[in-house]
Amino acid sequence: MAIPSGEERARAAIAGVDRDAQARIVAALARRFGDLELAEDMLQEAVIRALDRWPGAGVPDSPAAWLTTAATRGAIDVLRRDAVRARKAAQLGADIEGRSAANDPAQLVADAEDDVIADDRLGLFSACAHPLLSVEDRIALTLRFLGGLSTVDVAHALLVPVPTMQQRISRAKKRISVLGIRFAPPRREELAERLPIVRRVVYLIFTEGYARTTGDAHIRDDLTREAIRLARVLRELMPGSAETIGLLALLLLTEARRPARSDAAGRPVALADQDRSLWRQDMIDEGTALAERAARSPGAGAYAIQAAIAAVHAEAGDYDDTDWRQIAVLYRMLAAYDDGPVLRLGEAVARGRALGPEEGIRLLDALSNDRVLSRYRPFHVARAVTLEELGRADSAAAAYRAALALGGNGAEDDYLAEMLGNLSASPESA
Amino acid sequence: MKYALLLMGRIDDPLCGEDGGPDPEEFFAFDREITDAGVVVTSFALEDPEQAVKVESTATSDRIATPGPFAEVREFVGGTYIIDVEGIDEAIAWAKKSPGSLPGGHVEIRPVAPY
């Protein structure tokens, strides 16, 4: 085997600074200089410098620390040249001269050997999910800077043209900078307000990947996997937070069902008909353990309860074995946090399963005046399935047709048309 | 970072001190609190908008001064604080404390440009 060249070793060392480590470096620089763009650009320059230096000088003990130091020096140089940017940075409390004077070579070496890089990612999470940014911006920035995806990858993952995404990210960065959104970790009193928004962004990234039924399967998987990764980072940063544990549990338990969610032709498979042997047992085990921990922790809320619902589904051998009473109770608890129509649909379905289709259709029909639900396909499908169980084929057919009329993606249309075709032409029994 | 807190009022709303208008005492109390916090760079209150004088160029004449009131003005700046705080969240917290953001008014926050 050939001894790797200096250049190969340098490239391998750079590759070893993974996306997590890069996000930490960007977070630390952003916090210190109050400038996300500067942080990003300087890390990139530091990587270029490393690839130039390391082959000759050798790979440093801690490549990440070396990159942090080099990027910090680069940022200080930029600020010394650009008076306006420096004034802005100073206004934001940037530490330009630095604790370790950048021109003191001995101190630089000492810094580079100190592998402990402060974890400022919570501050970066909080800035990227700031309530003054649009939800689209929050998702894009979180994927870009916490996920460490390139702008092109973010664009592909969110099915947005690359130039549009470039513009969105650059506008959002400008907004953060002009408004003075800070990258310091939120203070204790701010945390309670900010963390739910951060969790929501991670949840939305997941649902974006999970709900999507068009596009490249590979890209969809990437997005749900990325959301789970971000939820893990968040949990690492906030280990005692019940809702953060609940979020991770919910995402794992939902993702576990993915292999059974669509058939070979890509058509959706209802929960009742899924082949549960396809569910990812490793994710179910981890998710269930986390869901139990979340439920026991103080501060458990909507994510912990939704994780508990997912865990009840996960432990059932099949659809009919499901503990629907428990699910109905959990939905009722959930209503204390979020009284949205989709949740009321979930509760109606669970109670219907627990108490029988007569009660089920009564509860569903009670929701039929809801404007959101009347345009929500799963509501009509739930009615159709329940009516079918009651032998009311004509009404079931009408409900399937109402679902079809709403429009959706082709795979869903095919599935609904098939369900409609399967209805026996038996006359109404009720 | 420096921000301007523009305390805005609407022409149709009762003025400060009038029946149904904001209580001047609340503004004085807020002024003491924000001043004691050491974040105020400068601050001022403005006379009523009907006392404004507008200087502008028109199609027929150059730089003419016109006294108010101006019918087209619906909202006006009643007073301003320039504050120096860590970031936008702190500025928002002060704007929320100000009686200027009680019903009938609002506080517009504008970052001061670093030029």
Interface residues (C-beta under 8 A of the other chain):
Chain A: V84 R87 K88 Q91 L92 G93 L132 V178 L179 G180 I181 R182 A184 E190
Chain B: M1 K2 Y3 D84 E86 G87 I88 D89 A91 P111 P114 Y115
